[in-house]
Amino acid sequence: MSDPLNARLKTLIVETLKLDDVNPADIPDDEPLFGSPRFGLDSIDALELVVKLEKEFGIKISSSEESKQALASVGALAGFIRARQEVARK
């Protein structure tokens, strides 16, 4: 069964970065988002994505190292968002 957060993140990535030739459902949860020939994402894409994620999920990605870890894959991003939202609820 697909994780709803992962599915939302995949759609958000495709829409935000205008990846017209990528179907969100075809993105594996553990595939690297950066450094992958499939996506060809760069630092500007990362910045656009971080801004969108911060608005959409009410989280803060405060450093390039944190960004690199959070944006490693869809699965890593989902874990990062869940952890940040959990901390915010406490």
N, C-alpha and C positions, 0 to 999 in steps of 0.2 A: 504494500500500500504506500502510495506517495505521501510524503510529508507536505502539508499545505504551505508551510513557510518556505521550504525549498522550491516548490512550484511557483510561489509568488516571487521569490528572488530571481528565478530563471526568467520569468516574464519581464520583471523590472530591468534586468540586465539587458535583455534583447531590445526592449523599448527605449531605455535611456541611451544606450550606445548605438542605436539604429542599426542593429545587426540583422538586416533584412533577409539574409540568406541562412539564418540560424533559427531552427524551431526550438523554442524553450524546452519542450519535452525531450529533445535529443541531447541536452546537456547533462552529462553524468555528474552526480553529486560530488565526486572526488576528482574531477578533471581540473587541472590548474587553469585559472582564468587568464593569468599573465604568463608570457613565455610559451604559450601554446600556439602552434601554427594555425590551428582552427579558428582562433579568435583574433589574433594579431593586435591585442590591446596594448596600449602604452600608458605613460604617466598621466597624460591629459584625460584618457579614458578613466583612469583610476580616480582622478580628482572629480570628474563628473559623477561617477558612481558613488563616491563618498558623500558628496553634497546631497544627492538624491536619497541615499540610505539614511542620512542624518535627519532629513525632513520627514521621510516616510515612517521611520521607526522610532524617532525621538531619541536617538543614541548620539554619542560623540566619539569620533575616531580622532584621537589627539596627536598622533605622530605618524611619520612615514613608516616606522617599524611596525607600529600597531596596524596601520593600513595594509602593509605587506602580509602580515599574519592573517588579518581578517579576510582579505581578498584572495587568499590562497586557492580557495575552491568554493563552490556553493555550500557544501557541507560545513566548511570552516566558517563561512560567513553566517550561516544559520546559528551555529554554536556561539559565535561572538555576539550576535544580536540577542539571543536568549539569555546569555550571561549578563549582558548590560541591562536588559530589561528586568532581570531578577534583582540585580543590585539596586536599581532605581525604585523597585517596589518595597524594599526594606527600609 
